[in-house]
Amino acid sequence: MALSRFERVAKQETVADGSVNAIGYDRLGRARVVIALASPDGPMLVENAVRNAATARELVGSPFAEAILEPIAAGTIEGLSYAVWPYCTPLRVSGIAGHVRKPGVIREVIEWLAGASEASRKAAGMSGRDATIAYGAALEAVYGSELYSGSIRDAAAAALRRLRAGEWRPSHVLDHNDFWQGNLRGRAAEGCEKNRYRFTVIDWPGANGRGYGMYDAIRLARSMGMRSGGVAGLIRRMSSAMGCEPMDTSGHLMASIGHLGQNLGCFRPELHARCAEHCWRICQSGLAHLAETGERGEVAMGSLQTAGGV
C-alpha cells in the first residue's frame, strides 16, 4: 500500500487516548491507515491497546472478533509503542440519514456486545470461586468509599448481600471500559479488513479480559441517548447474555464501577464518581421501567427509544 501524505488528527479522531495520531492517505487522496504513537507520559499505551484487542478477539471468537481491529503493524520506536491500524470511516448516526440508520445500528451494536459478553463468559476460568471473590472485593470497594453517592453504595451493599447468600453467581466477561459512540467507527478501509458488522470497536488500552459487565452497555446507552424503555430492553438482553436476573445487572454495574475506581490511573477520581452516578441513574431508569411494565422491556428493545424520538 503506497501512501503519499500524512495528516495529524484531532484527539477525537484518535485510536488510543494520550497518543499522537496521523492518517495516511494514498495517491488518490483516500484515507487508508491511522498511525498511533504513544506519548512519553504513557509509552506503553498503544502496546496495551494492541495486546488487549488481541486478547479480546481470542476471548470472543468468531464472528464477534471481526468487529475488533487487528493492526497492520506494531512495535516500539525509541521506547514509545506504536501501531498502524486500518482506517475506519466515521460511524454516522446524526443528521437525517444518520437518524434513519441509528436504530438499526444500535440494535446491531447491542447484539454484538451481548454476544461478545456471552462468549467471553463461557470461556475457561471466568466463573466459580475466584470470580465470586473478585466481585465481592469490587463491591466492597464501592460500599466502603465516600467517593460515591449513598444510592450507589446502597446498590453495592444490596448486590453484596445477594452474592454472599448465593442468590447471584456472576461470571467475568470482557469489558472494553470506554464503550461509547466515539469509540465505534464504521468499517475499515477496503482491502485492509473484512468485517460483517457495520461498525468497528476501537481504543482498547483500558480493556479487561476478566471484567464485570454492564458498564459498557450503560455507557453505550448514555452516548446514544437511549430513553428508559430502550434501556429496559438493553438490561433484559444483557442479563440473558450474562446469565443473571435483570435485577442483578445493577450488581454487575457496581462491580465494574468498583474495579475502575481502583484502577483510575491518571483519571481524576471526581470525574470517575460523576460518570458512575450518570451510569447508575440510567440503569435505575431501565430497571424502573421493567418493574412498571414487565415483559414490555423487550418491546422497548424493539423500538430502541432514543432521545429525539427516533
C-alpha positions in Angstrom: 0.0 0.0 0.0 1.6 3.2 -1.2 0.9 6.3 1.0 1.5 9.8 -0.4 0.9 12.0 2.6 0.1 12.1 6.3 -2.1 14.4 8.4 -2.2 14.7 12.1 -5.7 14.3 13.5 -7.5 15.9 16.5 -7.9 13.9 19.7 -11.5 12.8 19.0 -10.2 11.0 15.9 -7.5 9.1 17.8 -7.3 5.3 18.2 -5.9 5.5 21.7 -6.1 8.4 24.2 -2.8 10.0 25.0 -1.1 9.1 21.7 -0.1 11.2 18.7 -2.1 10.1 15.7 -1.9 10.7 12.0 -4.0 9.5 9.0 -2.1 8.1 6.0 -3.6 8.8 2.5 -2.9 7.0 -0.7 -2.2 8.8 -4.0 -5.9 9.2 -4.8 -6.4 11.0 -1.5 -8.2 8.2 0.2 -7.6 7.6 3.9 -6.0 4.2 4.3 -4.4 3.9 7.8 -4.2 5.5 11.2 -0.8 5.6 12.8 -0.8 5.9 16.6 2.4 6.7 18.5 2.3 6.7 22.4 3.4 9.8 24.3 6.4 9.8 26.7 3.8 10.1 29.6 2.4 6.7 28.6 4.9 5.0 26.4 3.2 1.6 26.5 -0.3 2.8 26.0 -0.5 1.8 22.3 1.1 -1.5 23.1 -1.6 -2.1 25.7 -4.3 -1.3 23.2 -2.8 -3.8 20.7 -2.4 -6.5 23.3 -5.9 -6.0 24.8 -7.5 -6.1 21.4 -5.8 -9.4 20.6 -7.0 -10.8 24.0 -10.5 -9.6 23.2 -10.5 -11.3 19.8 -9.3 -14.5 21.3 -11.9 -14.4 24.1 -15.0 -13.7 22.0 -14.0 -15.7 18.9 -15.9 -15.7 15.6 -17.9 -13.8 14.5 -17.6 -11.2 17.2 -13.8 -10.8 16.7 -14.4 -9.4 13.3 -15.5 -6.1 14.8 -12.2 -5.7 16.7 -9.4 -4.2 14.6 -6.2 -6.0 14.0 -3.2 -3.8 13.5 -1.3 -3.9 10.2 2.0 -3.3 12.1 3.0 -2.6 15.7 6.2 -2.2 17.7 8.4 0.4 19.5 10.4 3.5 18.4 12.9 5.0 20.8 10.9 3.4 23.7 7.5 4.6 22.5 5.0 2.0 21.4 3.2 2.5 18.1 0.7 0.8 15.8 -0.6 1.1 12.3 -4.3 0.5 12.1 -6.6 0.2 9.1 -8.5 3.5 8.7 -12.2 3.2 9.7 -14.8 5.5 8.3 -16.9 7.5 10.9 -20.0 5.9 12.2 -22.6 8.4 11.2 -25.7 8.4 13.3 -26.5 12.1 13.1 -28.3 14.1 10.5 -31.3 12.9 8.6 -29.7 9.9 7.1 -27.9 9.0 10.3 -31.2 9.2 12.3 -32.8 6.8 9.9 -29.9 4.3 10.3 -29.4 4.9 14.1 -32.0 2.3 15.5 -30.6 -0.4 13.3 -27.0 0.4 14.2 -27.8 0.4 17.9 -29.5 -2.9 17.6 -26.5 -4.4 15.9 -24.1 -2.9 18.4 -26.2 -4.3 21.3 -26.4 -7.7 19.8 -22.6 -7.7 19.3 -22.0 -6.6 22.9 -24.4 -9.2 24.3 -22.9 -11.9 22.1 -19.3 -11.0 23.0 -20.3 -10.9 26.7 -21.9 -14.3 26.5 -19.0 -15.8 24.5 -16.4 -14.5 27.0 -18.5 -15.6 30.0 -18.3 -19.1 28.8 -14.5 -19.1 28.4 -12.4 -21.2 30.8 -11.8 -19.7 34.2 -14.4 -16.9 34.0 -16.7 -18.3 36.8 -16.5 -20.0 40.1 -15.0 -19.2 43.4 -12.3 -16.8 42.1 -14.9 -14.8 40.2 -17.1 -14.6 43.4 -14.1 -13.3 45.4 -13.3 -10.7 42.8 -16.9 -9.5 42.6 -17.0 -9.2 46.3 -13.8 -7.2 46.5 -15.0 -4.8 43.8 -18.4 -4.3 45.5 -16.8 -3.8 48.9 -14.6 -1.1 47.3 -17.7 0.8 46.3 -19.6 0.3 49.5 -16.7 1.4 51.6 -15.8 4.5 49.6 -17.2 8.0 50.3 -16.3 8.9 46.7 -19.7 7.5 45.7 -23.3 8.6 46.5 -25.4 6.9 49.1 -27.6 5.5 46.4 -24.6 3.8 44.7 -23.3 2.5 47.9 -26.7 1.1 48.8 -26.8 -0.7 45.5 -23.4 -2.2 46.1 -24.5 -3.4 49.5 -27.6 -5.0 48.1 -25.5 -6.8 45.5 -23.1 -8.0 48.2 -26.0 -9.5 50.2 -27.2 -11.4 47.1 -23.6 -12.5 46.3 -22.9 -13.8 49.8 -26.3 -15.5 50.1 -25.5 -17.4 46.9 -28.5 -15.9 45.1 -26.3 -14.3 42.4 -23.4 -16.2 40.9 -21.7 -13.9 38.5 -19.1 -14.7 35.9 -16.4 -12.5 34.4 -16.9 -11.1 30.9 -14.9 -9.0 28.5 -15.1 -5.3 29.4 -13.9 -2.6 26.9 -14.3 0.1 29.6 -14.7 3.0 27.2 -17.6 1.7 25.1 -19.3 4.8 23.8 -20.3 6.2 20.5 -16.9 7.9 20.0 -15.1 4.6 20.0 -17.4 3.0 17.5 -16.3 3.5 13.9 -17.6 2.3 10.5 -15.9 -0.5 8.6 -12.2 -0.4 7.9 -10.9 0.8 4.6 -11.4 -1.5 1.6 -8.6 -4.0 1.3 -7.4 -3.7 4.9 -10.0 -5.6 6.9 -13.1 -7.7 6.4 -16.0 -7.2 8.8 -19.6 -8.4 8.6 -20.7 -5.7 11.0 -21.5 -2.1 10.1 -19.2 -0.9 12.9 -15.7 -1.4 14.4 -14.8 -1.1 18.0 -11.6 0.9 18.6 -9.5 2.1 21.6 -8.7 -0.9 23.8 -6.0 0.2 26.2 -8.3 0.1 29.3 -10.0 -3.2 28.4 -10.2 -6.0 30.9 -10.5 -9.7 29.9 -11.8 -10.6 33.3 -14.4 -7.8 33.6 -17.7 -7.3 35.3 -20.2 -6.4 32.7 -22.9 -3.7 32.2 -20.6 -0.7 32.3 -20.1 -0.9 28.6 -23.8 -1.3 27.9 -24.8 1.7 30.1 -22.1 3.9 28.6 -23.4 3.0 25.2 -27.0 3.8 26.2 -25.8 7.2 27.6 -23.9 8.2 24.5 -26.7 7.1 22.1 -29.3 9.0 24.1 -31.4 5.9 24.9 -34.5 6.5 27.0 -35.8 4.3 29.8 -37.7 1.9 27.5 -34.7 1.3 25.4 -32.5 0.9 28.5 -35.0 -1.7 29.9 -34.7 -3.8 26.7 -30.9 -3.4 26.9 -30.9 -4.6 30.5 -33.0 -7.6 29.6 -30.8 -8.6 26.7 -27.6 -8.2 28.7 -28.9 -10.1 31.7 -29.6 -13.0 29.3 -26.1 -12.8 27.9 -24.5 -12.7 31.4 -26.7 -15.5 32.8 -28.3 -13.4 35.5 -31.7 -11.9 36.5 -32.3 -8.4 35.2 -32.2 -7.1 38.8 -28.6 -8.4 39.1 -27.4 -6.2 36.3 -27.1 -3.5 38.9 -24.6 -5.7 40.8 -22.5 -6.1 37.6 -22.5 -2.4 37.1 -21.5 -1.7 40.7 -18.6 -4.2 40.5 -17.5 -2.6 37.3 -17.5 0.8 39.0 -15.6 -0.6 41.9 -12.9 -2.2 39.7 -12.5 1.0 37.7 -12.3 3.1 40.8 -9.4 1.0 42.0 -7.6 1.4 38.7 -8.0 5.1 37.8 -4.5 5.7 36.5 -4.5 9.4 35.5 -8.3 9.7 35.5 -9.4 12.1 38.2 -11.5 10.5 41.0 -14.2 13.1 40.9 -14.7 12.6 37.2 -15.0 8.8 37.7 -17.6 9.4 40.5 -19.6 11.7 38.3 -19.6 9.1 35.4 -20.6 6.4 37.9 -23.5 8.5 39.0 -24.7 9.1 35.5 -24.4 5.4 34.7 -26.3 4.4 37.8 -29.2 6.8 37.1 -29.5 5.4 33.6 -29.5 1.8 34.9 -32.1 2.8 37.5 -34.4 4.2 34.8 -34.3 1.0 32.9 -34.9 -1.2 36.0 -37.8 1.0 37.0 -39.3 0.7 33.5 -39.0 -3.1 33.7 -40.7 -3.1 37.1 -43.5 -1.0 35.8 -44.1 -2.7 32.5 -42.8 -6.2 33.0 -42.2 -8.0 29.7 -42.7 -4.8 27.7 -39.0 -4.2 28.2 -38.5 -6.5 25.3 -40.9 -4.3 23.2 -38.8 -1.3 24.2 -35.8 -3.1 22.9 -37.5 -3.5 19.5 -38.3 0.2 19.3 -35.0 1.3 20.9 -36.2 4.6 22.1 -33.6 7.3 21.9 -33.7 11.0 22.7 -35.1 12.9 19.7 -37.9 10.5 19.2 -36.1 8.0 16.9 
